C-alpha cells in the first residue's frame, strides 16, 4: 500500500488552500466549490499530501490550543530562516526554532488558522 493523503477539518478550507498555494508551493489537485469546500493539495513534486475541508458535521478543532507536537505538516526547506521570515510576513507565527542532535534545522510555525507547520532542512534528507 502507499500513502494517499492526510485529511483535516479546518475553519476556511478555500482560504487556507489559497494561502498554501501562494506561500508553500502547494498545488490544488481537486476542489469542491460548495460545502464542505474540500481541497486536495499536492506538494511541489505533484504528490497529493493533504485534504482540507470545512465540515460542520464534526467540530473544527481549536488548533491554537493544541501543542505543535500533537500534529503538524512538515515541508522541506532549503532556506528555513528565509522561509520563516517570508511566511511570518504572510501571516504565519513562529512557535520554535530548533537544531536537532544530528544538525538538522526544524522551524515550527502556525499558519494563519493556527495549524502547525514545520520547515525542515535535514542533515540527511528523508527518502
C-alpha positions as CSV (number, residue, x, y, z in Angstrom):
1,X,0.0,0.0,0.0
2,X,1.1,3.6,-0.5
3,X,0.1,6.7,1.4
4,X,-2.6,8.8,-0.3
5,X,-3.3,11.8,1.9
6,X,-4.0,13.2,5.4
7,X,-7.4,14.8,5.9
8,X,-8.2,17.6,8.3
9,X,-11.2,19.7,9.2
10,X,-10.3,23.4,9.1
11,X,-12.2,26.7,9.6
12,X,-11.9,28.0,6.0
13,X,-10.6,25.4,3.5
14,X,-10.8,27.6,0.4
15,X,-8.8,30.5,2.0
16,X,-6.4,28.0,3.6
17,X,-5.8,26.3,0.2
18,X,-5.1,29.7,-1.4
19,X,-2.5,30.5,1.3
20,X,-0.8,27.1,0.9
21,X,-0.7,27.6,-2.9
22,X,0.7,31.2,-2.6
23,X,3.2,30.7,0.2
24,X,4.1,27.0,0.4
25,X,4.1,26.0,-3.3
26,X,1.2,23.6,-2.9
27,X,-1.0,22.7,-5.9
28,X,-4.7,22.1,-5.8
29,X,-5.3,18.8,-7.5
30,X,-9.1,18.6,-6.7
31,X,-11.5,21.0,-5.2
32,X,-15.2,21.5,-4.4
33,X,-16.7,25.0,-4.8
34,X,-19.6,24.0,-2.5
35,X,-19.7,22.9,1.2
36,X,-17.6,21.3,2.6
37,X,-15.1,23.1,0.2
38,X,-12.8,20.1,0.1
39,X,-9.4,20.8,-1.4
40,X,-6.8,18.1,-2.1
41,X,-3.3,19.7,-2.0
42,X,-0.2,18.3,-3.6
43,X,3.4,19.3,-2.7
44,X,6.0,20.7,-5.1
45,X,6.6,17.3,-6.6
46,X,2.9,16.9,-7.5
47,X,2.2,14.2,-5.0
48,X,-1.1,14.6,-3.1
49,X,-0.4,15.0,0.6
50,X,-3.3,16.7,2.3
51,X,-7.1,17.1,2.1
52,X,-8.6,20.1,3.9
53,X,-12.3,20.7,4.3
54,X,-14.7,22.8,6.4
55,X,-17.3,20.3,7.5
56,X,-19.6,21.2,10.4
57,X,-20.6,17.5,10.9
58,X,-17.7,17.4,13.3
59,X,-16.4,20.4,15.4
60,X,-13.4,22.1,13.9
61,X,-10.6,21.8,16.5
62,X,-9.1,24.9,18.0
63,X,-5.6,24.4,16.7
64,X,-4.3,27.3,18.7
65,X,-4.9,25.2,21.9
66,X,-3.2,22.1,20.6
67,X,0.6,21.6,21.2
68,X,2.5,21.7,17.9
69,X,3.9,18.2,18.7
70,X,0.3,16.7,18.7
71,X,0.5,17.0,14.9
72,X,2.0,19.3,12.2
73,X,2.5,19.4,8.5
74,X,6.2,19.4,7.5
75,X,7.7,20.9,4.4
76,X,11.3,20.5,3.2
77,X,13.0,23.9,3.1
78,X,16.4,24.7,1.5
79,X,16.3,28.1,3.5
80,X,14.4,27.6,6.7
81,X,15.3,31.1,8.1
82,X,14.4,32.8,4.9
83,X,11.1,30.9,4.5
84,X,10.3,31.6,8.2
85,X,10.6,35.3,7.5
86,X,8.6,35.1,4.3
87,X,5.8,33.1,5.9
88,X,5.6,35.3,9.0
89,X,5.2,38.3,6.7
90,X,2.3,36.4,5.1
91,X,0.5,35.8,8.4
92,X,2.2,32.8,10.0
93,X,3.5,33.0,13.6
94,X,6.7,31.5,15.0
95,X,6.4,28.7,17.5
96,X,10.0,27.4,17.9
97,X,13.3,27.1,16.0
98,X,15.4,24.0,16.7
99,X,18.6,22.3,15.7
100,X,18.2,18.5,16.2
101,X,21.1,16.4,17.6
102,X,22.1,15.5,14.0
103,X,22.4,19.1,13.0
104,X,19.1,19.4,11.1
105,X,17.2,22.7,11.2
106,X,13.5,22.5,12.1
107,X,11.4,25.6,12.4
108,X,7.8,25.3,13.6
109,X,5.2,28.0,12.7
110,X,1.5,28.3,12.9
111,X,-0.3,29.2,9.7
112,X,-2.9,32.0,9.8
113,X,-5.5,29.4,11.0
114,X,-3.1,28.2,13.8
115,X,-2.4,24.9,12.3
116,X,1.2,23.9,13.0
117,X,3.6,23.7,10.0
118,X,7.3,22.8,10.1
119,X,10.1,23.9,7.8
120,X,12.8,21.2,7.8
121,X,16.3,21.2,6.5
122,X,17.6,17.7,7.3
123,X,21.2,16.8,7.5
124,X,20.2,13.5,6.0
125,X,17.1,14.1,3.8
126,X,14.1,11.8,4.2
127,X,13.8,9.3,1.4
